[in-house]
């Protein structure tokens, strides 16, 4: 079953989130300290990813053009509105909604990176789910930790993970035939680096050092592929 690894990944995120929600009823001061610790860990994850960069100009231009597109589309505000609607649907009383924050934070951590792409390609081309199963274990534990402070929104990240990885699995043969291996390798590196910067921004927001509109930077991940293709075309 080609999608087995992806399905396991989605189930692991959901299970981890549910377990994390059981630990969410701890005193507020403990939550604040835990959130600060998570913020520091998120920054470390982002830096490890960002430092893999090969072409810093691609990352810079991707962030700049992605930010312009994100602000034009006002993605952050739309996601906050959806989060507020979900919150009002599942809660009978008004609370401080963190659904969109949990969704964006978890989605970026789980989707961006080499394991998601390489693992999905292995599943689609060779039926080897080892990488995705390993990723599932990591994502399950991470979702548990995130859910203790960011709440229900973390579970929603299973949706983009399954759709993203599932699409790569189903299109793996086409991707292998159409996309040169050198370009794919470069794309994975530069997208991981760009996503790493966004994850660093998430960590800074969690520590309340900045108030960066992360969602409005998400188009940067798409711009990496476009700009990298243009760059490789120019240099021949």
Secondary structure, DSSP 8 states (H G I E B T S, - for coil): -TTHHHHHHHHHHHHHHHHHHHT--S-HHHHHHHHHHHHHHHHHHHHHHHTT-S-HHHHHHHHHHHHHHHHHHTHHHHHHHHHHHHHHHH-SS-----HHHHHHHHHHHHHSSHHHHHHHHHHHHH---HHHHHHHHHHHHHHHHHHHHHGGGGGGHHHHHHHHHHHHHHTHHHHHHHS-HHHHHHHHHHHHHHHHHHHHHHHHHHTTS----GGGGTHHHHHHHHHHHHHHHHH-
